[in-house]
Amino acid sequence: MKKGKSLIPAALLIGCLTACATNPMTAVYNDDAKIASQSNTYNLINCEQDIEGQNYKANIEKIEGMDTVWTYEATEDETVELTYFVSVYSGKVKLVLIAPDNSLTVITEMTPETKSEDVQTCMLDLQQGENRIKIVGAENTKVDVDLTIPKGNFCELG
């Protein structure tokens, strides 16, 4: 009987340590509902950013979780061109467009193995209302991002 009782505190301790070691920021990566929310939740280390007009550049040593980088209040449904360059050194990252109805469109998802050496261009179908782009990073993501879009406002991460 004593052996059974001594296992309970050990099991509780192991459970607590496992839960405490889990990084909630990395769990966000695959959770569309959290990504679509108005909130931003992230770990961000050494992020050099530059916003110049309709261009955003960032060198991010580490991002885990998500943060809004661009917003636009569309007065009607419209299509705009996004030009982007994403280079991932570790982890994985995705750029997502969030429509006013909180539906998500993955613009790009990249890892160190899938990084492109070229600038990419895509057309974004925006809905009337607030449209947002978020940067979403998995565990220990190091990334460079360069975005250009003719409308809306860029926001610094953090």
N, CA, C and O of each residue as an XYZ file, in Angstrom:
632
protein
N       0.819     -1.194      0.000
C       0.000      0.000      0.000
C       0.868      1.265      0.000
O       0.518      2.251     -0.649
N       1.986      1.246      0.715
C       2.845      2.419      0.767
C       3.443      2.738     -0.606
O       3.617      3.909     -0.946
N       3.759      1.712     -1.393
C       4.339      1.946     -2.703
C       3.362      2.720     -3.591
O       3.777      3.636     -4.301
N       2.102      2.378     -3.564
C       1.086      3.056     -4.363
C       0.956      4.519     -3.984
O       0.816      5.382     -4.851
N       1.004      4.801     -2.678
C       0.890      6.186     -2.220
C       2.116      7.008     -2.607
O       1.985      8.202     -2.879
N       3.291      6.410     -2.640
C       4.496      7.167     -2.984
C       4.575      7.438     -4.493
O       5.278      8.354     -4.920
N       3.870      6.659     -5.285
C       3.881      6.887     -6.730
C       3.023      8.083     -7.127
O       3.297      8.731     -8.137
N       1.995      8.379     -6.350
C       1.101      9.483     -6.682
C       1.839     10.825     -6.677
O       1.714     11.571     -7.649
N       2.607     11.173     -5.627
C       3.331     12.453     -5.674
C       4.353     12.488     -6.805
O       4.550     13.537     -7.420
N       5.001     11.372     -7.089
C       5.980     11.344     -8.176
C       5.294     11.582     -9.518
O       5.815     12.317    -10.356
N       4.139     10.973     -9.727
C       3.401     11.164    -10.976
C       2.940     12.614    -11.115
O       2.995     13.181    -12.206
N       2.485     13.214    -10.011
C       2.072     14.612    -10.049
C       3.250     15.527    -10.367
O       3.100     16.482    -11.130
N       4.400     15.253     -9.802
C       5.593     16.053    -10.053
C       6.004     15.954    -11.521
O       6.318     16.966    -12.149
N       6.003     14.754    -12.062
C       6.364     14.565    -13.470
C       5.360     15.284    -14.371
O       5.753     15.930    -15.343
N       4.084     15.177    -14.059
C       3.059     15.859    -14.843
C       3.232     17.361    -14.811
O       3.087     18.028    -15.835
N       3.539     17.893    -13.651
C       3.738     19.341    -13.513
C       4.959     19.791    -14.305
O       4.901     20.804    -15.003
N       6.050     19.062    -14.209
C       7.260     19.420    -14.934
C       7.042     19.352    -16.441
O       7.547     20.200    -17.177
N       6.313     18.375    -16.899
C       6.028     18.252    -18.324
C       5.167     19.414    -18.786
O       5.441     19.995    -19.836
N       4.149     19.763    -18.045
C       3.268     20.878    -18.410
C       4.011     22.197    -18.371
O       3.789     23.058    -19.222
N       4.894     22.367    -17.391
C       5.640     23.611    -17.270
C       6.657     23.749    -18.389
O       6.991     24.869    -18.777
N       7.156     22.641    -18.914
C       8.158     22.673    -19.968
C       7.539     22.914    -21.341
O       8.262     23.258    -22.277
N       6.245     22.747    -21.491
C       5.585     22.948    -22.763
C       5.511     24.436    -23.071
O       5.112     25.228    -22.217
N       5.890     24.819    -24.275
C       5.881     26.211    -24.686
C       4.536     26.518    -25.351
O       4.296     26.052    -26.465
N       3.663     27.277    -24.713
C       2.348     27.555    -25.294
C       2.424     28.360    -26.590
O       1.488     28.317    -27.388
N       3.511     29.090    -26.816
C       3.637     29.871    -28.038
C       3.747     28.976    -29.268
O       3.226     29.311    -30.332
N       4.424     27.839    -29.125
C       4.591     26.957    -30.280
C       3.298     26.205    -30.604
O       3.110     25.762    -31.737
N       2.413     26.060    -29.628
C       1.131     25.391    -29.873
C       0.216     26.234    -30.764
O      -0.712     25.704    -31.375
N       0.471     27.530    -30.840
C      -0.344     28.438    -31.640
C      -0.203     28.135    -33.133
O      -1.144     28.365    -33.893
N       0.931     27.634    -33.560
C       1.258     27.486    -34.976
C       0.170     26.747    -35.767
O      -0.129     27.120    -36.902
N      -0.405     25.729    -35.188
C      -1.415     24.926    -35.886
C      -2.840     25.178    -35.403
O      -3.734     24.380    -35.684
N      -3.064     26.263    -34.690
C      -4.382     26.560    -34.129
C      -5.003     27.749    -34.864
O      -4.790     28.899    -34.481
N      -5.767     27.469    -35.913
C      -6.353     28.533    -36.733
C      -7.238     29.483    -35.933
O      -7.259     30.683    -36.205
N      -7.961     28.965    -34.958
C      -8.840     29.826    -34.155
C      -8.023     30.853    -33.369
O      -8.402     32.022    -33.298
N      -6.922     30.431    -32.790
C      -6.066     31.376    -32.054
C      -5.419     32.371    -33.001
O      -5.339     33.563    -32.701
N      -4.958     31.882    -34.141
C      -4.319     32.772    -35.116
C      -5.313     33.834    -35.588
O      -4.943     35.000    -35.729
N      -6.546     33.456    -35.830
C      -7.563     34.389    -36.328
C      -8.025     35.394    -35.281
O      -8.637     36.406    -35.623
N      -7.742     35.129    -34.026
C      -8.204     36.029    -32.963
C      -7.561     37.409    -33.094
O      -6.557     37.580    -33.784
N      -8.161     38.389    -32.418
C      -7.619     39.748    -32.425
C      -6.333     39.858    -31.609
O      -5.567     40.808    -31.769
N      -6.105     38.891    -30.745
C      -4.931     38.976    -29.874
C      -3.669     38.508    -30.596
O      -3.728     37.822    -31.616
N      -2.550     38.894    -30.043
C      -1.242     38.452    -30.496
C      -0.527     37.858    -29.297
O      -0.578     38.418    -28.202
N       0.127     36.748    -29.492
C       0.840     36.101    -28.404
C       2.129     35.528    -28.970
O       2.106     34.764    -29.934
N       3.249     35.898    -28.371
C       4.524     35.544    -28.979
C       5.679     35.640    -27.985
O       5.594     36.305    -26.953
N       6.758     34.950    -28.339
C       8.083     35.173    -27.777
C       8.876     35.788    -28.913
O       8.907     35.242    -30.016
N       9.513     36.910    -28.658
C      10.234     37.625    -29.704
C      11.575     38.073    -29.154
O      11.635     38.752    -28.129
N      12.657     37.692    -29.834
C      14.006     38.055    -29.390
C      14.752     38.697    -30.549
O      14.751     38.180    -31.667
N      15.389     39.828    -30.271
C      16.235     40.539    -31.234
C      15.589     40.662    -32.604
O      15.937     39.952    -33.548
N      14.657     41.565    -32.683
C      13.928     41.801    -33.924
C      14.267     43.205    -34.426
O      13.858     44.203    -33.833
N      15.020     43.269    -35.529
C      15.328     44.551    -36.165
C      14.302     44.764    -37.264
O      14.159     43.931    -38.159
N      13.572     45.901    -37.195
C      12.477     46.156    -38.112
C      12.605     47.527    -38.754
O      13.147     48.463    -38.166
N      12.095     47.620    -39.969
C      12.090     48.890    -40.670
C      10.801     48.985    -41.480
O      10.501     48.112    -42.295
N      10.048     50.052    -41.245
C       8.839     50.313    -42.025
C       9.079     51.608    -42.790
O       9.326     52.664    -42.207
N       8.997     51.495    -44.106
C       9.199     52.666    -44.954
C       8.077     52.697    -45.983
O       8.096     51.952    -46.963
N       7.103     53.565    -45.748
C       5.950     53.628    -46.648
C       5.182     52.321    -46.629
O       4.698     51.890    -45.582
N       5.074     51.698    -47.781
C       4.317     50.451    -47.910
C       5.225     49.228    -47.925
O       4.869     48.181    -48.467
N       6.411     49.376    -47.318
C       7.370     48.270    -47.248
C       7.747     48.001    -45.794
O       7.968     48.921    -45.007
N       7.814     46.708    -45.460
C       8.181     46.253    -44.119
C       9.328     45.259    -44.250
O       9.263     44.326    -45.051
N      10.380     45.465    -43.458
C      11.506     44.528    -43.413
C      11.813     44.197    -41.964
O      11.764     45.059    -41.087
N      12.132     42.919    -41.730
C      12.498     42.500    -40.368
C      13.523     41.373    -40.439
O      13.444     40.479    -41.282
N      14.485     41.448    -39.526
C      15.420     40.358    -39.267
C      15.102     39.908    -37.846
O      15.331     40.647    -36.887
N      14.575     38.697    -37.715
C      14.095     38.212    -36.431
C      14.960     37.042    -35.989
O      14.999     36.004    -36.650
N      15.654     37.216    -34.866
C      16.496     36.147    -34.345
C      15.651     34.986    -33.830
O      16.009     33.821    -34.004
N      14.511     35.321    -33.185
C      13.639     34.257    -32.684
C      12.216     34.780    -32.543
O      11.963     35.795    -31.895
N      11.287     34.047    -33.177
C       9.863     34.310    -32.974
C       9.162     32.969    -32.790
O       9.375     32.023    -33.548
N       8.337     32.920    -31.781
C       7.461     31.775    -31.517
C       6.096     32.364    -31.205
O       5.983     33.287    -30.398
N       5.069     31.838    -31.835
C       3.731     32.389    -31.651
C       3.349     33.244    -32.839
O       3.763     32.969    -33.966
N       2.555     34.287    -32.595
C       2.016     35.078    -33.708
C       1.937     36.549    -33.344
O       1.765     36.917    -32.182
N       2.069     37.386    -34.379
C       1.912     38.823    -34.200
C       1.428     39.430    -35.512
O       1.797     38.980    -36.597
N       0.599     40.454    -35.391
C       0.048     41.143    -36.556
C       1.097     42.087    -37.125
O       1.697     42.876    -36.396
N       1.313     42.000    -38.436
C       2.295     42.850    -39.089
C       1.639     43.863    -40.032
O       2.263     44.859    -40.396
N       0.367     43.614    -40.436
C      -0.296     44.494    -41.391
C      -1.799     44.479    -41.157
O      -2.378     43.434    -40.861
N      -2.435     45.657    -41.292
C      -3.889     45.769    -41.197
C      -4.396     46.690    -42.305
O      -3.703     47.603    -42.752
N      -5.630     46.416    -42.730
C      -6.248     47.260    -43.749
C      -7.762     47.164    -43.611
O      -8.334     46.073    -43.601
N      -8.399     48.326    -43.506
C      -9.855     48.418    -43.433
C     -10.378     48.669    -44.847
O     -10.368     49.802    -45.328
N     -10.831     47.614    -45.502
C     -11.326     47.720    -46.880
C     -12.763     48.218    -46.882
O     -13.604     47.703    -46.146
N     -13.044     49.219    -47.707
C     -14.411     49.752    -47.801
C     -15.290     48.901    -48.715
O     -16.515     49.030    -48.712
N     -14.646     48.024    -49.502
C     -15.356     47.088    -50.371
C     -14.428     45.911    -50.653
O     -13.229     45.983    -50.385
N     -14.981     44.836    -51.190
C     -14.150     43.705    -51.592
C     -13.190     44.172    -52.681
O     -13.588     44.888    -53.599
N     -11.935     43.767    -52.577
C     -10.944     44.173    -53.572
C      -9.772     43.200    -53.581
O      -9.638     42.357    -52.694
N      -8.944     43.332    -54.579
C      -7.758     42.502    -54.713
C      -6.540     43.413    -54.731
O      -6.518     44.422    -55.437
N      -5.517     43.047    -53.943
C      -4.272     43.811    -53.917
C      -3.095     42.862    -54.131
O      -3.187     41.661    -53.877
N      -2.008     43.422    -54.597
C      -0.806     42.628    -54.848
C       0.139     42.699    -53.656
O       0.445     43.784    -53.163
N       0.596     41.549    -53.197
C       1.593     41.453    -52.135
C       2.872     40.912    -52.755
O       2.865     39.877    -53.421
N       3.967     41.624    -52.529
C       5.280     41.149    -52.917
C       6.015     40.815    -51.630
O       6.034     41.616    -50.696
N       6.620     39.637    -51.578
C       7.269     39.223    -50.334
C       8.505     38.371    -50.591
O       8.644     37.701    -51.615
N       9.388     38.435    -49.608
C      10.559     37.569    -49.573
C      10.683     37.087    -48.133
O      10.717     37.891    -47.201
N      10.750     35.781    -47.958
C      10.882     35.182    -46.626
C      12.046     34.206    -46.677
O      12.104     33.336    -47.546
N      12.972     34.360    -45.739
C      14.105     33.447    -45.656
C      14.166     32.896    -44.233
O      14.349     33.649    -43.277
N      14.011     31.590    -44.099
C      13.966     30.931    -42.792
C      15.290     30.215    -42.547
O      15.771     29.469    -43.400
N      15.873     30.449    -41.372
C      17.151     29.830    -41.009
C      16.969     28.672    -40.044
O      17.758     27.727    -40.042
N      15.925     28.747    -39.220
C      15.590     27.649    -38.301
C      14.100     27.727    -37.986
O      13.488     28.792    -38.073
N      13.528     26.585    -37.621
C      12.105     26.534    -37.315
C      11.269     26.551    -38.579
O      11.698     26.084    -39.634
N      10.069     27.097    -38.455
C       9.206     27.285    -39.621
C       8.321     28.482    -39.361
O       8.044     28.834    -38.214
N       7.879     29.106    -40.445
C       7.092     30.329    -40.344
C       6.019     30.311    -41.424
O       6.189     29.708    -42.483
N       4.918     30.982    -41.134
C       3.916     31.187    -42.169
C       3.371     32.603    -42.054
O       3.306     33.187    -40.973
N       2.983     33.127    -43.202
C       2.264     34.390    -43.275
C       0.825     34.032    -43.569
O       0.551     33.252    -44.481
N      -0.097     34.592    -42.809
C      -1.509     34.295    -43.011
C      -2.308     35.584    -43.166
O      -2.076     36.572    -42.469
N      -3.251     35.546    -44.096
C      -4.204     36.634    -44.268
C      -5.462     36.261    -43.501
O      -6.004     35.169    -43.670
N      -5.918     37.170    -42.662
C      -7.128     36.946    -41.866
C      -8.196     37.923    -42.352
O      -8.026     39.140    -42.274
N      -9.282     37.374    -42.846
C     -10.391     38.169    -43.362
C     -11.265     38.662    -42.205
O     -11.141     38.167    -41.085
N     -12.145     39.629    -42.466
C     -13.032     40.140    -41.414
C     -13.899     39.060    -40.756
O     -14.290     39.205    -39.598
N     -14.199     37.984    -41.481
C     -15.001     36.903    -40.894
C     -14.122     35.878    -40.160
O     -14.595     34.804    -39.786
N     -12.852     36.215    -39.962
C     -11.852     35.390    -39.268
C     -11.458     34.121    -40.021
O     -10.885     33.204    -39.433
N     -11.762     34.065    -41.313
C     -11.255     32.948    -42.111
C      -9.787     33.216    -42.446
O      -9.370     34.365    -42.598
N      -9.013     32.134    -42.558
C      -7.573     32.247    -42.794
C      -7.208     31.792    -44.197
O      -7.780     30.845    -44.738
N      -6.248     32.487    -44.763
C      -5.618     32.051    -46.005
C      -4.119     32.055    -45.749
O      -3.552     33.088    -45.394
N      -3.476     30.909    -45.927
C      -2.025     30.854    -45.771
C      -1.407     31.433    -47.035
O      -1.603     30.905    -48.130
N      -0.667     32.510    -46.881
C       0.004     33.158    -48.013
C       1.233     32.346    -48.400
O       1.455     32.049    -49.574
N       2.024     31.995    -47.394
C       3.199     31.159    -47.602
C       3.552     30.486    -46.293
O       3.277     31.008    -45.212
N       4.164     29.322    -46.406
C       4.674     28.598    -45.241
C       6.055     28.085    -45.626
O       6.217     27.419    -46.649
N       7.047     28.399    -44.800
C       8.418     28.101    -45.187
C       9.216     27.499    -44.033
O       8.956     27.762    -42.859
N      10.196     26.681    -44.413
C      11.183     26.110    -43.504
C      12.550     26.392    -44.115
O      12.620     26.898    -45.235
N      13.635     26.081    -43.414
C      14.951     26.277    -44.037
C      15.103     25.486    -45.344
O      15.821     25.909    -46.250
N      14.431     24.349    -45.433
C      14.527     23.514    -46.635
C      13.707     24.060    -47.802
O      14.031     23.787    -48.957
N      12.661     24.821    -47.525
C      11.780     25.300    -48.591
C      11.985     26.768    -48.926
O      11.228     27.330    -49.719
N      12.981     27.392    -48.346
C      13.142     28.823    -48.595
C      13.455     29.094    -50.065
O      14.100     28.294    -50.744
N      12.987     30.224    -50.523
C      13.172     30.634    -51.908
C      14.227     31.722    -51.962
O      14.360     32.522    -51.036
N      14.961     31.745    -53.037
C      15.963     32.796    -53.234
C      15.362     33.999    -53.965
O      16.014     35.031    -54.116
N      14.111     33.855    -54.417
C      13.483     34.894    -55.221
C      12.355     35.598    -54.478
O      11.742     35.043    -53.566
N      12.102     36.825    -54.890
C      10.951     37.576    -54.398
C       9.704     36.949    -55.020
O       9.694     36.614    -56.205
N       8.659     36.796    -54.214
C       7.404     36.199    -54.660
C       6.326     37.278    -54.736
O       6.379     38.275    -54.015
N       5.361     37.072    -55.607
C       4.227     37.976    -55.736
C       2.947     37.149    -55.733
O       2.880     36.088    -56.354
N       1.936     37.645    -55.030
C       0.636     36.981    -55.051
C      -0.448     38.042    -54.944
O      -0.205     39.166    -54.504
N      -1.630     37.663    -55.350
C      -2.788     38.548    -55.260
C      -3.600     38.141    -54.028
O      -3.899     36.963    -53.833
N      -3.949     39.117    -53.211
C      -4.749     38.872    -52.012
C      -6.168     39.360    -52.249
O      -6.384     40.523    -52.588
N      -7.123     38.477    -52.071
C      -8.533     38.854    -52.155
C      -8.976     39.330    -50.778
O      -9.095     38.541    -49.841
N      -9.217     40.624    -50.674
C      -9.611     41.232    -49.408
C     -11.114     41.402    -49.364
O     -11.749     41.715    -50.371
N     -11.677     41.193    -48.182
C     -13.108     41.394    -47.976
C     -13.339     42.761    -47.352
O     -12.444     43.334    -46.731
N     -14.548     43.272    -47.524
C     -14.909     44.529    -46.877
C     -14.773     44.351    -45.376
O     -15.261     43.371    -44.814
N     -14.107     45.301    -44.728
C     -13.866     45.233    -43.293
C     -12.379     45.125    -43.007
O     -11.545     45.374    -43.878
N     -12.058     44.750    -41.773
C     -10.647     44.689    -41.362
C      -9.983     43.389    -41.815
O     -10.412     42.293    -41.454
N      -8.935     43.540    -42.608
C      -8.105     42.436    -43.063
C      -6.755     42.564    -42.366
O      -6.256     43.670    -42.155
N      -6.174     41.432    -42.015
C      -4.898     41.443    -41.279
C      -3.946     40.389    -41.842
O      -4.373     39.361    -42.368
N      -2.670     40.664    -41.721
C      -1.646     39.658    -41.991
C      -0.881     39.446    -40.700
O      -0.445     40.398    -40.053
N      -0.723     38.166    -40.334
C       0.071     37.811    -39.163
C       1.264     36.977    -39.592
O       1.204     36.203    -40.548
N       2.343     37.161    -38.858
C       3.505     36.289    -38.958
C       3.358     35.274    -37.836
O       3.172     35.645    -36.677
N       3.442     33.989    -38.182
C       3.282     32.919    -37.195
C       4.544     32.069    -37.217
O       4.913     31.511    -38.250
N       5.197     31.978    -36.071
C       6.432     31.206    -35.979
C       6.281     29.989    -35.093
O       5.612     30.032    -34.060
N       6.913     28.898    -35.510
C       6.963     27.685    -34.694
C       8.152     27.810    -33.732
O       8.714     28.893    -33.574
N       8.519     26.730    -33.112
C       9.588     26.760    -32.111
C      10.925     27.189    -32.710
O      11.341     26.691    -33.756
N      11.591     28.127    -32.025
C      12.932     28.604    -32.388
C      13.044     29.020    -33.847
O      13.955     28.583    -34.550
N      12.135     29.851    -34.301
C      12.147     30.297    -35.686
C      12.999     31.546    -35.839
O      12.759     32.567    -35.195
N      14.000     31.445    -36.705
C      14.833     32.593    -37.088
C      14.508     32.883    -38.539
O      14.586     31.993    -39.386
N      14.138     34.144    -38.837
C      13.608     34.459    -40.158
C      13.888     35.910    -40.543
O      13.970     36.792    -39.688
N      14.031     36.136    -41.842
C      14.047     37.474    -42.419
C      12.791     37.608    -43.263
O      12.419     36.682    -43.984
N      12.140     38.760    -43.174
C      10.884     38.998    -43.889
C      10.958     40.350    -44.576
O      11.441     41.327    -44.003
N      10.474     40.395    -45.813
C      10.374     41.641    -46.566
C       9.019     41.626    -47.267
O       8.770     40.776    -48.123
N       8.144     42.562    -46.909
C       6.786     42.620    -47.452
C       6.539     43.990    -48.080
O       6.951     45.015    -47.536
N       5.869     43.999    -49.222
C       5.439     45.246    -49.845
C       3.999     45.058    -50.306
O       3.673     44.103    -51.011
N       3.143     45.994    -49.890
C       1.731     45.953    -50.268
C       1.263     47.407    -50.400
O       1.580     48.228    -49.540
N       0.520     47.738    -51.453
C       0.227     49.148    -51.740
C      -0.793     49.821    -50.818
O      -0.926     51.045    -50.849
N      -1.503     49.061    -50.012
C      -2.528     49.648    -49.143
C      -2.324     49.157    -47.721
O      -1.576     48.212    -47.476
N      -3.001     49.813    -46.789
C      -2.976     49.367    -45.403
C      -1.808     49.938    -44.630
O      -1.084     50.813    -45.105
N      -1.644     49.409    -43.406
C      -0.625     49.902    -42.502
C       0.177     48.756    -41.920
O      -0.382     47.769    -41.441
N       1.485     48.895    -41.965
C       2.357     47.928    -41.316
C       2.519     48.302    -39.861
O       2.492     49.480    -39.506
N       2.688     47.295    -39.016
C       2.874     47.483    -37.580
C       4.171     46.768    -37.195
O       4.487     45.703    -37.726
N       4.906     47.364    -36.276
C       6.087     46.680    -35.774
C       5.666     45.507    -34.904
O       4.691     45.587    -34.158
N       6.412     44.425    -35.012
C       6.183     43.276    -34.121
C       6.613     43.666    -32.715
O       7.520     44.477    -32.526
N       5.950     43.080    -31.747
C       6.316     43.350    -30.360
C       5.560     44.522    -29.872
O       5.719     44.923    -28.719
